[in-house]
Amino acid sequence: MRVVVQRSLEASCEVDGKITGSIDKGMVLLVGFTEGDNKEIIDYMVNKIINLRIFDDENGVMNKSINPEDSQILSISQFTLYGDATKGNRPSYVKAMNSKFATVLYDYFNQELSKHIKVETGIFGAEMKISLVNDGPITILLEKEG
């Protein structure tokens, strides 16, 4: 499982001209799955994301995790995180999990996150337009293999 975490001041997802998810301060998560990913890995990643200290404390040091009282998460499915362009110029996506299975894990991931903080989403498999004001910019890549 791969998750790109971006600290944001505001973000939204648009599908077919309609906003499907929108947040103010918080995190944008680009989420990809590969073969071997499971609920145990997702539970690990949810814990890591909720406790990731990328928000400033009173001294301006990134020492705080996301605060559910004033922050939200925008979660976006992103199979292209498993794109492999080591051979040629056209990425191969054979390492990305089949969408039939990935959608189940993506739904579980968002449900588990929702136990801790408000979560907005895109639409799995849709052509999405993501708007983001990256704060910092702070971008972290998290990865855990099964």
N, C-alpha and C positions, 0 to 999 in steps of 0.2 A: 504494500500500500504506500502510495506517495501522496503527500499533502503539501502544497505550497501555501504558506501562511503569510498574509500581507496585512500589516496594521493599517487601518484606514480611518479617514475622517468622515467619509460617506461613500456609499457604493450602491449600485442597483443592477438588476438583471432585467433585460427586455426580450420578450419573445413575441414575434408577430405584431410588433407595435404596442404591446401591453407590458406593463411592469409586473413581473412575477415575484420579485423580492427586492426589498430596499432597506438599507440600514443607515444609521448615522455612525457615530464613533464605534469602532470595534475591529473585527477581523473579516477579511475575505479569505475563504478557503477554496482552493482548487484541488479537487479530490479525484485520484485515480486508483484503480484496482488492477491486480494481476492474479494469475493462477496461484492458488495456495493461500490467498487472503481469506480471513474468516472472522468470526465475531470476537475471538480472543485478541486478534491484532487490532480490530476496531476499538475495543475497550481500552487497549493500551494507548492508541492514538488520541482518543477522546480525553483521557486523563492527561496526556502530554500537552494537548492543545489548551485545555482549561487551566492548566498550571504553568504554561509557558510564560516566563517573565520578560515580556517585551514592551510593557507600558511603564512610563516614567513615574518615579516616586516624587516626593516633595522636593528632592534635590536635583531633579532632572536626570536621574540614573534609571536605566531600564531594569527595574527591580520588582515590578508588580505584574501579576497575572491579570487576565481580563476580569472586569468587574460587571457582574450581571445586573447591577443597579443602574448603570449608565452606558452599557455597551451591548452590542448584538453581534451576531455572526451571519454572514452571507455565504452559504455553502453552494458551490458550483461543481457539478460532475465534469470531469476533464480527462477522457480516455487518452488524449494526446500526451499526457504526462509519461506514457509508456511508449512514445514514439522513438524509434531507433534509426538514426541517420548515419550510422558508422559506415555503411556501404552505400555508395551513391548519394544522390541528392533528394530522393523521395523517401520520407520516413516510412518505416515498416511499423505496423501496430500489432504484430502477432503476440507481443507480450501483454497487451491490454486484455483484461478479462472480458469474456463474452457478455454482451449487454444483458442477456437474460438473467445471468447470475449477479452481475455488477449492480443492477438496479435494486436487487434485494439487499445487498450490502450497503449501498448508498442510503436507502431508506432507514436501515438499522442505525447507521452512523448518525444520521440527522436526528433520529428518535433519541439516541443516547446523549447527544449534545444538548438536546432540548430539555433534558432533565436538569441541566445546569444553567442554561442561558437561552434567551430568545434566539431562534434560528429562522432565517428566511432562506429561500432556495430559488434556484433556477428550475428548469424542467429537464429531467434526465433525457438525453438523446436529442434534444431540440437544438436548433440553430439559435444561439443566444448572443446578445450584445451586452457586454459587461462594462459598466462605467465605474471608475474607481478613482478616488483621491487618496493615493497612498501616503500615509503619514510617516515621515522620516527621510527617505523611504526605508521602511523595515520590511524585509522579505526573508523568510526562513523556509528551507526545504526540510520536511520531516519524512523519513522513510523507515519502514519496518517490513522485513520479509518473513514469510511463513516457513 
